[in-house]
Amino acid sequence: MRKIKIETREVNLNADKKRFWLGTLKNINEKIMNRSYPLNPQRFPKAFELNEDLDL
């Protein structure tokens, strides 16, 4: 058995680049909602270029 290693990781709350976000989240503890809309892959191909399942 191995030792359990405790580590802290930073999370980018605004990391989903395949959606258009109407605002930005600053803190995970804030009780706010951020609306978003999906991007069209034909209009924004750079956001989808690493997606192997998408055939443009």
N, CA, C and O atoms as a Maestro MAE file, in Angstrom:
{
 s_m_m2io_version
 :::
 2.0.0
}

f_m_ct {
 s_m_title
 :::
 protein
 m_atom[224] {
  # First column is atom index #
  i_m_mmod_type
  r_m_x_coord
  r_m_y_coord
  r_m_z_coord
  i_m_residue_number
  s_m_chain_name
  s_m_pdb_residue_name
  s_m_pdb_atom_name
  i_m_atomic_number
  :::
  1 25 0.837 -1.179 0.000 1 A "MET " " N  " 7
  2 3 0.000 0.000 0.000 1 A "MET " " CA " 6
  3 2 0.883 1.243 0.000 1 A "MET " " C  " 6
  4 15 1.985 1.267 0.549 1 A "MET " " O  " 8
  5 25 0.349 2.258 -0.636 2 A "ARG " " N  " 7
  6 3 1.081 3.520 -0.690 2 A "ARG " " CA " 6
  7 2 0.516 4.516 0.299 2 A "ARG " " C  " 6
  8 15 -0.607 4.383 0.785 2 A "ARG " " O  " 8
  9 25 1.322 5.509 0.578 3 A "LYS " " N  " 7
  10 3 0.867 6.608 1.416 3 A "LYS " " CA " 6
  11 2 -0.121 7.474 0.633 3 A "LYS " " C  " 6
  12 15 0.002 7.631 -0.581 3 A "LYS " " O  " 8
  13 25 -1.076 8.017 1.328 4 A "ILE " " N  " 7
  14 3 -1.998 8.959 0.700 4 A "ILE " " CA " 6
  15 2 -1.328 10.315 0.667 4 A "ILE " " C  " 6
  16 15 -0.874 10.834 1.687 4 A "ILE " " O  " 8
  17 25 -1.276 10.876 -0.528 5 A "LYS " " N  " 7
  18 3 -0.648 12.178 -0.692 5 A "LYS " " CA " 6
  19 2 -1.732 13.238 -0.850 5 A "LYS " " C  " 6
  20 15 -2.558 13.156 -1.759 5 A "LYS " " O  " 8
  21 25 -1.728 14.213 0.017 6 A "ILE " " N  " 7
  22 3 -2.707 15.300 -0.039 6 A "ILE " " CA " 6
  23 2 -2.101 16.434 -0.845 6 A "ILE " " C  " 6
  24 15 -0.982 16.875 -0.580 6 A "ILE " " O  " 8
  25 25 -2.862 16.906 -1.843 7 A "GLU " " N  " 7
  26 3 -2.378 18.022 -2.643 7 A "GLU " " CA " 6
  27 2 -3.539 18.956 -2.960 7 A "GLU " " C  " 6
  28 15 -4.701 18.550 -2.973 7 A "GLU " " O  " 8
  29 25 -3.208 20.178 -3.208 8 A "THR " " N  " 7
  30 3 -4.201 21.185 -3.566 8 A "THR " " CA " 6
  31 2 -4.048 21.503 -5.041 8 A "THR " " C  " 6
  32 15 -2.941 21.747 -5.522 8 A "THR " " O  " 8
  33 25 -5.152 21.498 -5.747 9 A "ARG " " N  " 7
  34 3 -5.135 21.815 -7.170 9 A "ARG " " CA " 6
  35 2 -5.982 23.051 -7.426 9 A "ARG " " C  " 6
  36 15 -7.025 23.255 -6.805 9 A "ARG " " O  " 8
  37 25 -5.513 23.859 -8.348 10 A "GLU " " N  " 7
  38 3 -6.302 25.013 -8.744 10 A "GLU " " CA " 6
  39 2 -7.235 24.598 -9.868 10 A "GLU " " C  " 6
  40 15 -6.855 23.837 -10.757 10 A "GLU " " O  " 8
  41 25 -8.441 25.097 -9.822 11 A "VAL " " N  " 7
  42 3 -9.450 24.778 -10.813 11 A "VAL " " CA " 6
  43 2 -9.798 26.055 -11.569 11 A "VAL " " C  " 6
  44 15 -10.089 27.085 -10.962 11 A "VAL " " O  " 8
  45 25 -9.765 25.980 -12.895 12 A "ASN " " N  " 7
  46 3 -10.176 27.121 -13.704 12 A "ASN " " CA " 6
  47 2 -11.686 27.038 -13.879 12 A "ASN " " C  " 6
  48 15 -12.182 26.178 -14.606 12 A "ASN " " O  " 8
  49 25 -12.415 27.925 -13.220 13 A "LEU " " N  " 7
  50 3 -13.867 27.887 -13.265 13 A "LEU " " CA " 6
  51 2 -14.424 28.292 -14.623 13 A "LEU " " C  " 6
  52 15 -15.588 28.022 -14.918 13 A "LEU " " O  " 8
  53 25 -13.617 28.927 -15.443 14 A "ASN " " N  " 7
  54 3 -14.058 29.400 -16.750 14 A "ASN " " CA " 6
  55 2 -13.330 28.651 -17.875 14 A "ASN " " C  " 6
  56 15 -13.023 29.240 -18.912 14 A "ASN " " O  " 8
  57 25 -13.054 27.363 -17.673 15 A "ALA " " N  " 7
  58 3 -12.217 26.604 -18.600 15 A "ALA " " CA " 6
  59 2 -12.959 26.055 -19.809 15 A "ALA " " C  " 6
  60 15 -12.320 25.693 -20.796 15 A "ALA " " O  " 8
  61 25 -14.273 25.980 -19.767 16 A "ASP " " N  " 7
  62 3 -15.017 25.401 -20.884 16 A "ASP " " CA " 6
  63 2 -15.063 26.392 -22.035 16 A "ASP " " C  " 6
  64 15 -15.885 27.308 -22.039 16 A "ASP " " O  " 8
  65 25 -14.179 26.210 -23.014 17 A "LYS " " N  " 7
  66 3 -14.063 27.137 -24.143 17 A "LYS " " CA " 6
  67 2 -15.051 26.810 -25.261 17 A "LYS " " C  " 6
  68 15 -15.098 27.524 -26.263 17 A "LYS " " O  " 8
  69 25 -15.838 25.750 -25.111 18 A "LYS " " N  " 7
  70 3 -16.796 25.384 -26.146 18 A "LYS " " CA " 6
  71 2 -18.173 25.991 -25.878 18 A "LYS " " C  " 6
  72 15 -19.160 25.626 -26.518 18 A "LYS " " O  " 8
  73 25 -18.223 26.916 -24.930 19 A "ARG " " N  " 7
  74 3 -19.464 27.607 -24.600 19 A "ARG " " CA " 6
  75 2 -19.195 29.108 -24.540 19 A "ARG " " C  " 6
  76 15 -18.083 29.535 -24.229 19 A "ARG " " O  " 8
  77 25 -20.209 29.895 -24.838 20 A "PHE " " N  " 7
  78 3 -20.122 31.346 -24.713 20 A "PHE " " CA " 6
  79 2 -20.708 31.714 -23.359 20 A "PHE " " C  " 6
  80 15 -21.905 31.549 -23.126 20 A "PHE " " O  " 8
  81 25 -19.860 32.212 -22.471 21 A "TRP " " N  " 7
  82 3 -20.264 32.552 -21.111 21 A "TRP " " CA " 6
  83 2 -20.634 34.022 -21.044 21 A "TRP " " C  " 6
  84 15 -19.932 34.867 -21.599 21 A "TRP " " O  " 8
  85 25 -21.729 34.332 -20.369 22 A "LEU " " N  " 7
  86 3 -22.184 35.714 -20.240 22 A "LEU " " CA " 6
  87 2 -21.500 36.436 -19.088 22 A "LEU " " C  " 6
  88 15 -21.698 37.639 -18.917 22 A "LEU " " O  " 8
  89 25 -20.720 35.747 -18.314 23 A "GLY " " N  " 7
  90 3 -19.967 36.335 -17.204 23 A "GLY " " CA " 6
  91 2 -18.796 35.434 -16.863 23 A "GLY " " C  " 6
  92 15 -18.540 34.453 -17.562 23 A "GLY " " O  " 8
  93 25 -18.084 35.757 -15.797 24 A "THR " " N  " 7
  94 3 -16.991 34.902 -15.336 24 A "THR " " CA " 6
  95 2 -17.197 34.577 -13.868 24 A "THR " " C  " 6
  96 15 -17.676 35.407 -13.095 24 A "THR " " O  " 8
  97 25 -16.832 33.368 -13.495 25 A "LEU " " N  " 7
  98 3 -16.896 32.956 -12.098 25 A "LEU " " CA " 6
  99 2 -15.565 33.258 -11.438 25 A "LEU " " C  " 6
  100 15 -14.507 32.985 -12.005 25 A "LEU " " O  " 8
  101 25 -15.614 33.814 -10.257 26 A "LYS " " N  " 7
  102 3 -14.393 34.190 -9.539 26 A "LYS " " CA " 6
  103 2 -14.110 33.263 -8.355 26 A "LYS " " C  " 6
  104 15 -12.951 33.030 -8.013 26 A "LYS " " O  " 8
  105 25 -15.157 32.741 -7.734 27 A "ASN " " N  " 7
  106 3 -14.998 31.962 -6.518 27 A "ASN " " CA " 6
  107 2 -16.011 30.821 -6.529 27 A "ASN " " C  " 6
  108 15 -17.181 31.036 -6.845 27 A "ASN " " O  " 8
  109 25 -15.580 29.636 -6.193 28 A "ILE " " N  " 7
  110 3 -16.473 28.473 -6.194 28 A "ILE " " CA " 6
  111 2 -17.491 28.550 -5.050 28 A "ILE " " C  " 6
  112 15 -18.532 27.897 -5.113 28 A "ILE " " O  " 8
  113 25 -17.210 29.327 -4.024 29 A "ASN " " N  " 7
  114 3 -18.115 29.432 -2.882 29 A "ASN " " CA " 6
  115 2 -19.220 30.449 -3.082 29 A "ASN " " C  " 6
  116 15 -20.160 30.491 -2.288 29 A "ASN " " O  " 8
  117 25 -19.138 31.272 -4.121 30 A "GLU " " N  " 7
  118 3 -20.207 32.232 -4.390 30 A "GLU " " CA " 6
  119 2 -21.434 31.484 -4.889 30 A "GLU " " C  " 6
  120 15 -21.321 30.536 -5.666 30 A "GLU " " O  " 8
  121 25 -22.571 31.903 -4.452 31 A "LYS " " N  " 7
  122 3 -23.832 31.253 -4.838 31 A "LYS " " CA " 6
  123 2 -24.453 31.990 -6.014 31 A "LYS " " C  " 6
  124 15 -25.573 32.491 -5.915 31 A "LYS " " O  " 8
  125 25 -23.721 32.060 -7.138 32 A "ILE " " N  " 7
  126 3 -24.245 32.737 -8.317 32 A "ILE " " CA " 6
  127 2 -24.318 31.755 -9.482 32 A "ILE " " C  " 6
  128 15 -23.608 30.751 -9.523 32 A "ILE " " O  " 8
  129 25 -25.196 32.077 -10.423 33 A "MET " " N  " 7
  130 3 -25.345 31.248 -11.614 33 A "MET " " CA " 6
  131 2 -24.790 32.018 -12.806 33 A "MET " " C  " 6
  132 15 -24.989 33.228 -12.916 33 A "MET " " O  " 8
  133 25 -24.110 31.330 -13.679 34 A "ASN " " N  " 7
  134 3 -23.536 31.946 -14.868 34 A "ASN " " CA " 6
  135 2 -24.147 31.281 -16.092 34 A "ASN " " C  " 6
  136 15 -23.934 30.090 -16.322 34 A "ASN " " O  " 8
  137 25 -24.891 32.025 -16.865 35 A "ARG " " N  " 7
  138 3 -25.525 31.467 -18.068 35 A "ARG " " CA " 6
  139 2 -24.511 31.307 -19.186 35 A "ARG " " C  " 6
  140 15 -23.571 32.092 -19.317 35 A "ARG " " O  " 8
  141 25 -24.722 30.274 -19.987 36 A "SER " " N  " 7
  142 3 -23.834 30.040 -21.128 36 A "SER " " CA " 6
  143 2 -24.633 29.436 -22.270 36 A "SER " " C  " 6
  144 15 -25.718 28.886 -22.078 36 A "SER " " O  " 8
  145 25 -24.067 29.555 -23.459 37 A "TYR " " N  " 7
  146 3 -24.678 29.003 -24.663 37 A "TYR " " CA " 6
  147 2 -23.621 28.213 -25.422 37 A "TYR " " C  " 6
  148 15 -22.454 28.606 -25.439 37 A "TYR " " O  " 8
  149 25 -24.011 27.101 -26.054 38 A "PRO " " N  " 7
  150 3 -23.027 26.318 -26.811 38 A "PRO " " CA " 6
  151 2 -22.564 27.072 -28.054 38 A "PRO " " C  " 6
  152 15 -23.336 27.797 -28.682 38 A "PRO " " O  " 8
  153 25 -21.296 26.887 -28.395 39 A "LEU " " N  " 7
  154 3 -20.753 27.487 -29.615 39 A "LEU " " CA " 6
  155 2 -21.007 26.569 -30.802 39 A "LEU " " C  " 6
  156 15 -21.044 25.348 -30.652 39 A "LEU " " O  " 8
  157 25 -21.177 27.147 -31.959 40 A "ASN " " N  " 7
  158 3 -21.362 26.390 -33.197 40 A "ASN " " CA " 6
  159 2 -19.982 25.959 -33.702 40 A "ASN " " C  " 6
  160 15 -19.126 26.815 -33.929 40 A "ASN " " O  " 8
  161 25 -19.743 24.654 -33.885 41 A "PRO " " N  " 7
  162 3 -18.416 24.194 -34.320 41 A "PRO " " CA " 6
  163 2 -18.000 24.707 -35.704 41 A "PRO " " C  " 6
  164 15 -16.807 24.853 -35.972 41 A "PRO " " O  " 8
  165 25 -18.961 24.980 -36.578 42 A "GLN " " N  " 7
  166 3 -18.600 25.492 -37.898 42 A "GLN " " CA " 6
  167 2 -18.144 26.952 -37.837 42 A "GLN " " C  " 6
  168 15 -17.330 27.380 -38.656 42 A "GLN " " O  " 8
  169 25 -18.656 27.709 -36.885 43 A "ARG " " N  " 7
  170 3 -18.276 29.121 -36.770 43 A "ARG " " CA " 6
  171 2 -17.053 29.319 -35.891 43 A "ARG " " C  " 6
  172 15 -16.335 30.307 -36.046 43 A "ARG " " O  " 8
  173 25 -16.800 28.383 -34.957 44 A "PHE " " N  " 7
  174 3 -15.678 28.488 -34.022 44 A "PHE " " CA " 6
  175 2 -14.858 27.196 -34.040 44 A "PHE " " C  " 6
  176 15 -14.788 26.507 -33.022 44 A "PHE " " O  " 8
  177 25 -14.240 26.853 -35.167 45 A "PRO " " N  " 7
  178 3 -13.532 25.560 -35.259 45 A "PRO " " CA " 6
  179 2 -12.322 25.450 -34.338 45 A "PRO " " C  " 6
  180 15 -11.959 24.339 -33.951 45 A "PRO " " O  " 8
  181 25 -11.680 26.571 -33.971 46 A "LYS " " N  " 7
  182 3 -10.510 26.513 -33.079 46 A "LYS " " CA " 6
  183 2 -10.862 25.925 -31.726 46 A "LYS " " C  " 6
  184 15 -10.052 25.210 -31.137 46 A "LYS " " O  " 8
  185 25 -12.064 26.215 -31.220 47 A "ALA " " N  " 7
  186 3 -12.482 25.709 -29.910 47 A "ALA " " CA " 6
  187 2 -12.679 24.195 -29.931 47 A "ALA " " C  " 6
  188 15 -12.642 23.551 -28.882 47 A "ALA " " O  " 8
  189 25 -12.888 23.625 -31.116 48 A "PHE " " N  " 7
  190 3 -13.201 22.197 -31.233 48 A "PHE " " CA " 6
  191 2 -12.078 21.397 -31.894 48 A "PHE " " C  " 6
  192 15 -12.258 20.210 -32.166 48 A "PHE " " O  " 8
  193 25 -10.930 22.011 -32.157 49 A "GLU " " N  " 7
  194 3 -9.902 21.328 -32.944 49 A "GLU " " CA " 6
  195 2 -9.307 20.102 -32.255 49 A "GLU " " C  " 6
  196 15 -8.776 19.231 -32.944 49 A "GLU " " O  " 8
  197 25 -9.370 19.995 -30.945 50 A "LEU " " N  " 7
  198 3 -8.822 18.830 -30.243 50 A "LEU " " CA " 6
  199 2 -9.874 17.727 -30.040 50 A "LEU " " C  " 6
  200 15 -9.560 16.676 -29.482 50 A "LEU " " O  " 8
  201 25 -11.105 17.953 -30.482 51 A "ASN " " N  " 7
  202 3 -12.163 16.974 -30.337 51 A "ASN " " CA " 6
  203 2 -12.092 15.990 -31.499 51 A "ASN " " C  " 6
  204 15 -12.427 16.353 -32.627 51 A "ASN " " O  " 8
  205 25 -11.663 14.759 -31.252 52 A "GLU " " N  " 7
  206 3 -11.484 13.757 -32.297 52 A "GLU " " CA " 6
  207 2 -12.804 13.258 -32.870 52 A "GLU " " C  " 6
  208 15 -12.845 12.759 -33.995 52 A "GLU " " O  " 8
  209 25 -13.895 13.391 -32.095 53 A "ASP " " N  " 7
  210 3 -15.191 12.880 -32.532 53 A "ASP " " CA " 6
  211 2 -15.875 13.798 -33.536 53 A "ASP " " C  " 6
  212 15 -16.815 13.377 -34.210 53 A "ASP " " O  " 8
  213 25 -15.431 15.021 -33.647 54 A "LEU " " N  " 7
  214 3 -16.094 16.003 -34.505 54 A "LEU " " CA " 6
  215 2 -15.474 15.993 -35.892 54 A "LEU " " C  " 6
  216 15 -14.257 16.104 -36.038 54 A "LEU " " O  " 8
  217 25 -16.303 15.862 -36.891 55 A "ASP " " N  " 7
  218 3 -15.842 15.865 -38.277 55 A "ASP " " CA " 6
  219 2 -16.419 17.099 -38.971 55 A "ASP " " C  " 6
  220 15 -17.593 17.117 -39.340 55 A "ASP " " O  " 8
  221 25 -15.590 18.123 -39.147 56 A "LEU " " N  " 7
  222 3 -16.077 19.369 -39.778 56 A "LEU " " CA " 6
  223 2 -15.952 19.303 -41.272 56 A "LEU " " C  " 6
  224 15 -16.310 20.255 -41.965 56 A "LEU " " O  " 8
  :::
 }
 m_bond[223] {
  # First column is bond index #
  i_m_from
  i_m_to
  i_m_order
  :::
  1 1 2 1
  2 2 3 1
  3 3 4 2
  4 3 5 1
  5 5 6 1
  6 6 7 1
  7 7 8 2
  8 7 9 1
  9 9 10 1
  10 10 11 1
  11 11 12 2
  12 11 13 1
  13 13 14 1
  14 14 15 1
  15 15 16 2
  16 15 17 1
  17 17 18 1
  18 18 19 1
  19 19 20 2
  20 19 21 1
  21 21 22 1
  22 22 23 1
  23 23 24 2
  24 23 25 1
  25 25 26 1
  26 26 27 1
  27 27 28 2
  28 27 29 1
  29 29 30 1
  30 30 31 1
  31 31 32 2
  32 31 33 1
  33 33 34 1
  34 34 35 1
  35 35 36 2
  36 35 37 1
  37 37 38 1
  38 38 39 1
  39 39 40 2
  40 39 41 1
  41 41 42 1
  42 42 43 1
  43 43 44 2
  44 43 45 1
  45 45 46 1
  46 46 47 1
  47 47 48 2
  48 47 49 1
  49 49 50 1
  50 50 51 1
  51 51 52 2
  52 51 53 1
  53 53 54 1
  54 54 55 1
  55 55 56 2
  56 55 57 1
  57 57 58 1
  58 58 59 1
  59 59 60 2
  60 59 61 1
  61 61 62 1
  62 62 63 1
  63 63 64 2
  64 63 65 1
  65 65 66 1
  66 66 67 1
  67 67 68 2
  68 67 69 1
  69 69 70 1
  70 70 71 1
  71 71 72 2
  72 71 73 1
  73 73 74 1
  74 74 75 1
  75 75 76 2
  76 75 77 1
  77 77 78 1
  78 78 79 1
  79 79 80 2
  80 79 81 1
  81 81 82 1
  82 82 83 1
  83 83 84 2
  84 83 85 1
  85 85 86 1
  86 86 87 1
  87 87 88 2
  88 87 89 1
  89 89 90 1
  90 90 91 1
  91 91 92 2
  92 91 93 1
  93 93 94 1
  94 94 95 1
  95 95 96 2
  96 95 97 1
  97 97 98 1
  98 98 99 1
  99 99 100 2
  100 99 101 1
  101 101 102 1
  102 102 103 1
  103 103 104 2
  104 103 105 1
  105 105 106 1
  106 106 107 1
  107 107 108 2
  108 107 109 1
  109 109 110 1
  110 110 111 1
  111 111 112 2
  112 111 113 1
  113 113 114 1
  114 114 115 1
  115 115 116 2
  116 115 117 1
  117 117 118 1
  118 118 119 1
  119 119 120 2
  120 119 121 1
  121 121 122 1
  122 122 123 1
  123 123 124 2
  124 123 125 1
  125 125 126 1
  126 126 127 1
  127 127 128 2
  128 127 129 1
  129 129 130 1
  130 130 131 1
  131 131 132 2
  132 131 133 1
  133 133 134 1
  134 134 135 1
  135 135 136 2
  136 135 137 1
  137 137 138 1
  138 138 139 1
  139 139 140 2
  140 139 141 1
  141 141 142 1
  142 142 143 1
  143 143 144 2
  144 143 145 1
  145 145 146 1
  146 146 147 1
  147 147 148 2
  148 147 149 1
  149 149 150 1
  150 150 151 1
  151 151 152 2
  152 151 153 1
  153 153 154 1
  154 154 155 1
  155 155 156 2
  156 155 157 1
  157 157 158 1
  158 158 159 1
  159 159 160 2
  160 159 161 1
  161 161 162 1
  162 162 163 1
  163 163 164 2
  164 163 165 1
  165 165 166 1
  166 166 167 1
  167 167 168 2
  168 167 169 1
  169 169 170 1
  170 170 171 1
  171 171 172 2
  172 171 173 1
  173 173 174 1
  174 174 175 1
  175 175 176 2
  176 175 177 1
  177 177 178 1
  178 178 179 1
  179 179 180 2
  180 179 181 1
  181 181 182 1
  182 182 183 1
  183 183 184 2
  184 183 185 1
  185 185 186 1
  186 186 187 1
  187 187 188 2
  188 187 189 1
  189 189 190 1
  190 190 191 1
  191 191 192 2
  192 191 193 1
  193 193 194 1
  194 194 195 1
  195 195 196 2
  196 195 197 1
  197 197 198 1
  198 198 199 1
  199 199 200 2
  200 199 201 1
  201 201 202 1
  202 202 203 1
  203 203 204 2
  204 203 205 1
  205 205 206 1
  206 206 207 1
  207 207 208 2
  208 207 209 1
  209 209 210 1
  210 210 211 1
  211 211 212 2
  212 211 213 1
  213 213 214 1
  214 214 215 1
  215 215 216 2
  216 215 217 1
  217 217 218 1
  218 218 219 1
  219 219 220 2
  220 219 221 1
  221 221 222 1
  222 222 223 1
  223 223 224 2
  :::
 }
}
